[in-house]
């Protein structure tokens, strides 16, 4: 979807970096599809897979960077993948905030001074504790 074409270089290092990067890009695509479907089980599964793929890619790129051998096109693709991760994280944060607001409307956290599920009237004191 948003991935650049694979490197055509036959350098062994490029191939070693290409595979973890392809895995990250694939996980991002699958997570994006799960988000669109609002499939919570798939989102959780793909998020875990993305976390693992990112860890492997960061390790591989970190080792290559210490040696000063990261090809520019692969570095660019990794930056794009990082941007997609940030965008998906922001999207999830907005969705979570909207859900939190909806829950707050349906289930206010402030005591109403009425009877609680336990049968006692709950009133907050200045100290934050409840009294009967």
FILUM-988790 format. One record per residue: x, y, z of N, C-alpha, C in turn; residue number from 1; residue in one letter. Coordinates in pm, 1 decimal, m for minus. Layout:
# residues N
+----------+----------+----------+----------+----------+----------+----------+----------+----------+-----+---------+
:     n_xx :     n_yy :     n_zz :    ca_xx :    ca_yy :    ca_zz :     c_xx :     c_yy :     c_zz : num : residuo :
+----------+----------+----------+----------+----------+----------+----------+----------+----------+-----+---------+
:        X :        Y :        Z :        X :        Y :        Z :        X :        Y :        Z : NUM :       a :
...
+----------+----------+----------+----------+----------+----------+----------+----------+----------+-----+---------+
//
This chain:
# residues 132
+----------+----------+----------+----------+----------+----------+----------+----------+----------+-----+---------+
:     n_xx :     n_yy :     n_zz :    ca_xx :    ca_yy :    ca_zz :     c_xx :     c_yy :     c_zz : num : residuo :
+----------+----------+----------+----------+----------+----------+----------+----------+----------+-----+---------+
:     83.1 :   m117.4 :      0.0 :      0.0 :      0.0 :      0.0 :     87.8 :    124.0 :      0.0 :   1 :       x :
:    165.7 :    146.7 :    110.2 :    250.0 :    264.3 :    118.7 :    397.8 :    228.9 :    106.4 :   2 :       x :
:    428.7 :    103.1 :     79.6 :    567.5 :     60.5 :     77.8 :    633.6 :     98.6 :    m53.7 :   3 :       x :
:    759.3 :    127.3 :    m44.0 :    839.3 :    150.8 :   m163.9 :    877.8 :     16.1 :   m221.3 :   4 :       x :
:    916.0 :      9.4 :   m349.0 :    955.6 :   m118.8 :   m405.2 :   1078.7 :   m172.9 :   m333.3 :   5 :       x :
:   1090.1 :   m305.9 :   m324.7 :   1206.1 :   m365.3 :   m259.2 :   1335.6 :   m323.5 :   m328.3 :   6 :       x :
:   1443.3 :   m327.1 :   m252.7 :   1572.6 :   m291.0 :   m310.1 :   1613.7 :   m393.3 :   m414.2 :   7 :       x :
:   1679.2 :   m345.9 :   m516.0 :   1724.8 :   m434.4 :   m621.3 :   1871.7 :   m468.4 :   m604.6 :   8 :       x :
:   1932.4 :   m416.2 :   m500.5 :   2072.5 :   m442.2 :   m474.9 :   2090.8 :   m586.5 :   m430.4 :   9 :       x :
:   2201.3 :   m647.0 :   m472.8 :   2231.2 :   m783.0 :   m433.1 :   2321.0 :   m786.6 :   m311.0 :  10 :       x :
:   2342.3 :   m673.2 :   m249.2 :   2426.1 :   m668.6 :   m130.8 :   2362.6 :   m752.5 :    m21.5 :  11 :       x :
:   2441.9 :   m835.6 :     46.9 :   2385.6 :   m917.7 :    154.9 :   2322.9 :   m833.4 :    265.8 :  12 :       x :
:   2383.6 :   m719.4 :    299.6 :   2328.7 :   m634.5 :    404.6 :   2190.7 :   m583.1 :    366.2 :  13 :       x :
:   2174.2 :   m541.7 :    241.5 :   2043.5 :   m492.6 :    197.9 :   1937.3 :   m600.4 :    212.7 :  14 :       x :
:   1973.5 :   m722.7 :    179.9 :   1878.6 :   m833.4 :    192.9 :   1847.7 :   m862.9 :    339.9 :  15 :       x :
:   1947.8 :   m849.6 :    426.5 :   1926.3 :   m872.2 :    569.7 :   1833.7 :   m766.0 :    628.7 :  16 :       x :
:   1841.4 :   m645.2 :    578.1 :   1755.2 :   m536.9 :    627.3 :   1619.4 :   m537.3 :    558.9 :  17 :       x :
:   1616.0 :   m585.2 :    437.9 :   1492.3 :   m586.5 :    359.4 :   1384.8 :   m673.4 :    424.9 :  18 :       x :
:   1423.2 :   m791.7 :    471.0 :   1324.3 :   m885.1 :    525.3 :   1252.9 :   m831.3 :    649.4 :  19 :       x :
:   1325.1 :   m781.5 :    750.1 :   1250.9 :   m727.3 :    864.9 :   1166.5 :   m604.8 :    828.7 :  20 :       x :
:   1213.5 :   m525.1 :    733.0 :   1137.3 :   m408.4 :    690.9 :   1009.0 :   m450.0 :    618.2 :  21 :       x :
:   1017.4 :   m551.4 :    534.1 :    898.0 :   m603.3 :    467.2 :    797.6 :   m656.6 :    569.7 :  22 :       x :
:    848.3 :   m719.4 :    674.1 :    760.3 :   m771.8 :    779.2 :    688.8 :   m657.4 :    851.1 :  23 :       x :
:    760.6 :   m550.6 :    880.9 :    698.8 :   m433.7 :    945.3 :    591.6 :   m375.4 :    854.3 :  24 :       x :
:    623.4 :   m357.8 :    727.6 :    527.0 :   m301.0 :    633.3 :    403.0 :   m389.8 :    620.6 :  25 :       x :
:    422.4 :   m520.6 :    618.7 :    310.6 :   m613.5 :    610.2 :    223.2 :   m603.9 :    735.1 :  26 :       x :
:    287.3 :   m600.2 :    851.1 :    211.9 :   m587.2 :    976.9 :    133.8 :   m456.5 :    981.7 :  27 :       x :
:    194.0 :   m349.0 :    933.7 :    124.3 :   m220.0 :    930.2 :      0.9 :   m226.9 :    841.1 :  28 :       x :
:     14.9 :   m292.8 :    725.8 :    m99.2 :   m307.0 :    635.4 :   m210.9 :   m388.2 :    700.6 :  29 :       x :
:   m174.6 :   m500.9 :    763.9 :   m274.2 :   m585.7 :    827.5 :   m340.5 :   m515.6 :    946.3 :  30 :       x :
:   m262.6 :   m440.6 :   1022.9 :   m319.6 :   m365.1 :   1134.6 :   m413.8 :   m256.7 :   1082.9 :  31 :       x :
:   m375.3 :   m189.1 :    976.5 :   m461.5 :    m87.5 :    917.2 :   m593.8 :   m145.8 :    871.1 :  32 :       x :
:   m589.4 :   m263.7 :    810.4 :   m712.4 :   m330.2 :    765.8 :   m800.1 :   m368.1 :    885.1 :  33 :       x :
:   m736.7 :   m417.2 :    992.3 :   m813.2 :   m453.8 :   1112.2 :   m876.6 :   m330.9 :   1175.2 :  34 :       x :
:   m805.6 :   m218.5 :   1173.6 :   m861.2 :    m94.3 :   1227.4 :   m982.2 :    m48.7 :   1146.5 :  35 :       x :
:   m973.4 :    m59.8 :   1015.9 :  m1085.3 :    m20.2 :    930.0 :  m1207.3 :   m108.4 :    958.1 :  36 :       x :
:  m1182.6 :   m238.8 :    978.9 :  m1292.6 :   m332.8 :   1008.0 :  m1342.1 :   m320.8 :   1152.1 :  37 :       x :
:  m1264.5 :   m251.6 :   1236.9 :  m1294.3 :   m239.5 :   1380.1 :  m1303.4 :   m375.8 :   1446.0 :  38 :       x :
:  m1213.6 :   m464.1 :   1405.4 :  m1205.8 :   m600.9 :   1455.8 :  m1106.4 :   m602.7 :   1571.4 :  39 :       x :
:  m1158.1 :   m595.9 :   1694.5 :  m1070.3 :   m580.6 :   1810.5 :   m975.3 :   m698.2 :   1829.4 :  40 :       x :
:  m1020.2 :   m819.6 :   1801.4 :   m931.4 :   m935.5 :   1815.3 :   m817.2 :   m927.6 :   1714.0 :  41 :       x :
:   m849.4 :   m891.3 :   1591.2 :   m746.2 :   m878.7 :   1488.0 :   m653.2 :   m761.5 :   1518.5 :  42 :       x :
:   m707.5 :   m652.6 :   1572.0 :   m624.1 :   m537.0 :   1607.3 :   m522.0 :   m578.2 :   1711.4 :  43 :       x :
:   m568.8 :   m648.5 :   1813.5 :   m477.4 :   m692.2 :   1919.6 :   m370.0 :   m785.9 :   1864.6 :  44 :       x :
:   m410.8 :   m880.9 :   1781.4 :   m316.4 :   m976.5 :   1723.8 :   m214.9 :   m906.1 :   1632.9 :  45 :       x :
:   m262.4 :   m817.2 :   1547.3 :   m173.2 :   m748.1 :   1454.0 :    m83.0 :   m648.2 :   1526.1 :  46 :       x :
:   m133.4 :   m586.5 :   1631.2 :    m50.1 :   m494.0 :   1708.4 :     65.3 :   m569.0 :   1773.2 :  47 :       x :
:     37.8 :   m689.1 :   1825.0 :    143.9 :   m770.8 :   1884.8 :    245.5 :   m813.2 :   1779.2 :  48 :       x :
:    196.2 :   m851.8 :   1661.2 :    286.6 :   m890.9 :   1552.7 :    371.0 :   m772.6 :   1507.3 :  49 :       x :
:    309.9 :   m654.3 :   1501.1 :    383.3 :   m533.7 :   1462.5 :    490.0 :   m501.5 :   1566.1 :  50 :       x :
:    457.2 :   m514.9 :   1691.9 :    554.2 :   m488.6 :   1798.4 :    676.5 :   m579.5 :   1781.6 :  51 :       x :
:    652.4 :   m705.9 :   1756.5 :    761.8 :   m802.0 :   1736.7 :    842.9 :   m768.1 :   1611.7 :  52 :       x :
:    774.7 :   m736.7 :   1502.6 :    843.1 :   m703.2 :   1377.5 :    926.3 :   m576.2 :   1392.5 :  53 :       x :
:    871.7 :   m477.0 :   1462.2 :    947.2 :   m353.5 :   1485.4 :   1072.0 :   m379.3 :   1568.4 :  54 :       x :
:   1059.9 :   m464.3 :   1669.3 :   1176.0 :   m496.4 :   1752.7 :   1286.4 :   m560.6 :   1669.0 :  55 :       x :
:   1248.9 :   m651.5 :   1581.2 :   1348.1 :   m717.8 :   1495.5 :   1409.1 :   m619.3 :   1396.4 :  56 :       x :
:   1326.6 :   m534.2 :   1338.5 :   1377.2 :   m436.7 :   1241.7 :   1470.3 :   m336.6 :   1309.1 :  57 :       x :
:   1432.5 :   m289.8 :   1426.0 :   1517.0 :   m193.0 :   1496.6 :   1651.4 :   m255.2 :   1531.2 :  58 :       x :
:   1648.8 :   m380.9 :   1571.7 :   1774.6 :   m449.9 :   1603.2 :   1863.1 :   m458.9 :   1478.9 :  59 :       x :
:   1804.4 :   m502.3 :   1367.8 :   1882.0 :   m517.6 :   1243.4 :   1934.4 :   m383.1 :   1194.0 :  60 :       x :
:   1848.9 :   m282.0 :   1195.4 :   1891.0 :   m150.0 :   1148.1 :   1991.4 :    m87.0 :   1244.0 :  61 :       x :
:   1975.0 :   m112.0 :   1372.7 :   2069.6 :    m58.6 :   1470.1 :   2209.3 :   m113.5 :   1449.4 :  62 :       x :
:   2217.7 :   m243.5 :   1425.5 :   2347.9 :   m306.1 :   1399.5 :   2409.8 :   m251.4 :   1271.2 :  63 :       x :
:   2328.1 :   m236.4 :   1168.3 :   2377.8 :   m183.9 :   1041.4 :   2420.2 :    m37.4 :   1055.6 :  64 :       x :
:   2344.9 :     39.5 :   1133.5 :   2377.3 :    180.7 :   1151.3 :   2508.8 :    198.2 :   1226.1 :  65 :       x :
:   2533.8 :    112.2 :   1325.6 :   2660.8 :    120.6 :   1398.1 :   2778.7 :     95.8 :   1305.8 :  66 :       x :
:   2756.7 :     12.7 :   1204.2 :   2861.8 :    m13.7 :   1105.8 :   2860.5 :     91.1 :    994.3 :  67 :       x :
:   2758.8 :    180.0 :    994.1 :   2749.1 :    284.6 :    892.7 :   2709.6 :    233.3 :    755.7 :  68 :       x :
:   2628.8 :    126.0 :    753.7 :   2595.8 :     61.6 :    626.0 :   2446.9 :     54.9 :    595.2 :  69 :       x :
:   2369.4 :    151.6 :    633.5 :   2225.8 :    147.6 :    603.6 :   2201.2 :    218.6 :    471.0 :  70 :       x :
:   2155.4 :    143.8 :    369.1 :   2125.9 :    207.2 :    240.1 :   2017.3 :    313.5 :    254.7 :  71 :       x :
:   2032.1 :    420.9 :    181.1 :   1941.0 :    535.5 :    192.3 :   1796.3 :    497.4 :    163.8 :  72 :       x :
:   1771.6 :    413.1 :     65.0 :   1632.8 :    376.7 :     31.2 :   1568.1 :    295.8 :    143.9 :  73 :       x :
:   1644.3 :    210.4 :    210.5 :   1589.7 :    133.8 :    322.0 :   1567.8 :    224.0 :    443.9 :  74 :       x :
:   1657.9 :    317.4 :    465.6 :   1641.4 :    413.4 :    574.8 :   1514.0 :    494.3 :    553.2 :  75 :       x :
:   1491.0 :    536.1 :    428.2 :   1371.3 :    613.6 :    395.1 :   1244.4 :    530.5 :    420.3 :  76 :       x :
:   1246.0 :    404.5 :    380.9 :   1130.0 :    317.6 :    403.5 :   1105.1 :    297.6 :    552.6 :  77 :       x :
:   1211.7 :    287.1 :    630.9 :   1195.5 :    271.7 :    775.3 :   1134.3 :    397.6 :    836.1 :  78 :       x :
:   1175.5 :    512.9 :    788.0 :   1118.0 :    639.4 :    835.7 :    968.9 :    646.1 :    799.7 :  79 :       x :
:    934.7 :    605.2 :    679.1 :    793.0 :    603.2 :    639.4 :    712.8 :    507.9 :    727.6 :  80 :       x :
:    769.2 :    392.3 :    756.7 :    701.2 :    295.9 :    844.3 :    682.4 :    356.2 :    983.0 :  81 :       x :
:    782.3 :    426.0 :   1033.1 :    769.8 :    492.3 :   1162.9 :    659.5 :    596.5 :   1162.3 :  82 :       x :
:    646.5 :    667.1 :   1052.9 :    538.3 :    764.9 :   1039.8 :    401.9 :    698.5 :   1040.3 :  83 :       x :
:    391.6 :    584.3 :    975.3 :    264.4 :    511.3 :    973.5 :    229.9 :    459.2 :   1112.7 :  84 :       x :
:    331.5 :    412.8 :   1185.9 :    308.5 :    367.1 :   1323.5 :    255.1 :    483.1 :   1407.4 :  85 :       x :
:    317.8 :    599.4 :   1394.8 :    274.4 :    716.8 :   1471.0 :    131.5 :    756.4 :   1432.9 :  86 :       x :
:     98.4 :    750.5 :   1304.9 :    m36.7 :    786.6 :   1260.3 :   m139.9 :    688.8 :   1315.3 :  87 :       x :
:   m108.2 :    559.8 :   1313.7 :   m202.4 :    461.3 :   1366.9 :   m216.9 :    475.9 :   1518.2 :  88 :       x :
:   m107.5 :    505.8 :   1586.7 :   m113.1 :    527.4 :   1731.4 :   m202.2 :    648.0 :   1762.9 :  89 :       x :
:   m188.3 :    755.5 :   1685.0 :   m270.8 :    874.9 :   1704.2 :   m417.7 :    843.7 :   1678.1 :  90 :       x :
:   m444.0 :    765.6 :   1575.2 :   m581.0 :    726.5 :   1543.2 :   m642.3 :    646.8 :   1658.2 :  91 :       x :
:   m565.2 :    554.4 :   1713.7 :   m613.9 :    476.0 :   1826.7 :   m635.7 :    564.3 :   1949.5 :  92 :       x :
:   m547.5 :    660.8 :   1971.1 :   m562.6 :    751.3 :   2085.6 :   m690.5 :    833.6 :   2072.6 :  93 :       x :
:   m719.1 :    881.8 :   1951.4 :   m842.7 :    958.5 :   1930.1 :   m964.9 :    870.8 :   1953.4 :  94 :       x :
:   m960.8 :    747.0 :   1903.2 :  m1073.5 :    655.6 :   1921.3 :  m1093.0 :    623.0 :   2069.3 :  95 :       x :
:   m983.8 :    604.0 :   2140.4 :   m991.5 :    575.1 :   2283.6 :  m1049.4 :    693.8 :   2359.4 :  96 :       x :
:  m1006.0 :    813.9 :   2324.9 :  m1058.2 :    933.9 :   2390.3 :  m1208.0 :    948.5 :   2365.2 :  97 :       x :
:  m1251.4 :    920.9 :   2243.0 :  m1393.9 :    929.3 :   2210.2 :  m1473.0 :    825.0 :   2289.1 :  98 :       x :
:  m1418.1 :    706.6 :   2302.1 :  m1484.1 :    601.7 :   2379.2 :  m1491.0 :    640.5 :   2526.1 :  99 :       x :
:  m1383.5 :    696.2 :   2579.4 :  m1382.1 :    741.1 :   2718.7 :  m1488.6 :    848.5 :   2743.2 : 100 :       x :
:  m1501.7 :    941.1 :   2649.1 :  m1604.1 :   1046.1 :   2663.4 :  m1744.6 :    985.6 :   2662.0 : 101 :       x :
:  m1766.7 :    888.5 :   2574.8 :  m1897.7 :    823.9 :   2567.0 :  m1927.5 :    747.8 :   2696.0 : 102 :       x :
:  m1828.4 :    681.5 :   2751.4 :  m1847.8 :    609.0 :   2877.3 :  m1877.4 :    706.4 :   2990.0 : 103 :       x :
:  m1806.8 :    820.6 :   2991.8 :  m1831.0 :    921.1 :   3095.0 :  m1973.3 :    975.1 :   3089.2 : 104 :       x :
:  m2028.0 :    987.5 :   2970.6 :  m2165.4 :   1036.0 :   2956.3 :  m2263.3 :    930.2 :   3007.2 : 105 :       x :
:  m2236.1 :    804.5 :   2973.0 :  m2326.5 :    696.7 :   3012.1 :  m2312.9 :    657.6 :   3158.5 : 106 :       x :
:  m2191.3 :    668.4 :   3211.4 :  m2164.3 :    626.7 :   3348.8 :  m2081.5 :    735.0 :   3417.9 : 107 :       x :
:  m2144.7 :    842.5 :   3461.6 :  m2069.4 :    951.7 :   3524.8 :  m1993.8 :    902.1 :   3646.5 : 108 :       x :
:  m1874.4 :    955.2 :   3666.2 :  m1791.5 :    911.8 :   3777.8 :  m1826.5 :    984.7 :   3906.4 : 109 :       x :
:  m1891.3 :   1097.3 :   3898.1 :  m1930.2 :   1173.9 :   4016.9 :  m2050.5 :   1109.5 :   4083.2 : 110 :       x :
:  m2048.6 :   1105.9 :   4212.9 :  m2160.2 :   1053.8 :   4289.4 :  m2278.9 :   1150.0 :   4275.8 : 111 :       x :
:  m2396.2 :   1096.6 :   4264.7 :  m2516.0 :   1179.4 :   4249.3 :  m2583.2 :   1209.0 :   4381.7 : 112 :       x :
:  m2532.6 :   1149.0 :   4491.4 :  m2596.5 :   1168.7 :   4620.8 :  m2714.4 :   1074.8 :   4639.4 : 113 :       x :
:  m2740.1 :    990.3 :   4542.9 :  m2848.9 :    893.9 :   4551.4 :  m2795.1 :    763.6 :   4606.9 : 114 :       x :
:  m2881.6 :    669.4 :   4620.8 :  m2839.2 :    539.6 :   4671.2 :  m2749.4 :    469.1 :   4570.4 : 115 :       x :
:  m2648.3 :    403.1 :   4623.4 :  m2556.9 :    328.5 :   4537.7 :  m2607.3 :    185.9 :   4523.1 : 116 :       x :
:  m2532.6 :    104.5 :   4452.3 :  m2566.9 :    m35.6 :   4435.2 :  m2565.6 :   m108.2 :   4569.1 : 117 :       x :
:  m2491.0 :    m55.0 :   4668.5 :  m2483.5 :   m116.1 :   4800.6 :  m2596.5 :    m69.2 :   4891.8 : 118 :       x :
:  m2674.4 :     26.6 :   4849.2 :  m2789.7 :     71.6 :   4925.1 :  m2765.1 :    194.1 :   5009.5 : 119 :       x :
:  m2645.5 :    241.6 :   5022.4 :  m2614.3 :    358.5 :   5103.3 :  m2600.8 :    480.7 :   5013.7 : 120 :       x :
:  m2629.5 :    593.3 :   5068.1 :  m2608.7 :    717.7 :   4995.9 :  m2460.8 :    751.5 :   5003.3 : 121 :       x :
:  m2400.5 :    779.2 :   4891.1 :  m2258.1 :    811.6 :   4887.3 :  m2241.1 :    961.4 :   4870.5 : 122 :       x :
:  m2167.3 :   1023.3 :   4961.2 :  m2137.1 :   1165.7 :   4949.1 :  m1989.9 :   1184.6 :   4972.0 : 123 :       x :
:  m1929.4 :   1262.8 :   4888.7 :  m1787.4 :   1288.6 :   4903.4 :  m1765.0 :   1396.0 :   5008.6 : 124 :       x :
:  m1661.7 :   1375.7 :   5089.1 :  m1619.2 :   1479.8 :   5181.8 :  m1500.2 :   1548.9 :   5119.6 : 125 :       x :
:  m1453.8 :   1653.2 :   5181.9 :  m1338.2 :   1726.6 :   5128.4 :  m1214.3 :   1637.9 :   5121.9 : 126 :       x :
:  m1203.7 :   1538.9 :   5209.7 :  m1087.4 :   1450.4 :   5210.2 :  m1091.7 :   1346.7 :   5102.2 : 127 :       x :
:  m1199.6 :   1335.4 :   5031.9 :  m1210.1 :   1239.5 :   4922.2 :  m1263.9 :   1104.3 :   4966.0 : 128 :       x :
:  m1296.1 :   1084.9 :   5094.7 :  m1352.2 :    957.1 :   5138.5 :  m1503.8 :    965.1 :   5136.4 : 129 :       x :
:  m1567.6 :    851.3 :   5148.7 :  m1712.8 :    845.9 :   5146.2 :  m1765.4 :    834.2 :   5288.4 : 130 :       x :
:  m1883.7 :    890.1 :   5308.8 :  m1949.8 :    874.6 :   5438.3 :  m2093.9 :    833.5 :   5414.0 : 131 :       x :
:  m2152.5 :    768.2 :   5509.5 :  m2290.0 :    719.5 :   5495.0 :  m2388.1 :    820.6 :   5549.1 : 132 :       x :
+----------+----------+----------+----------+----------+----------+----------+----------+----------+-----+---------+
//
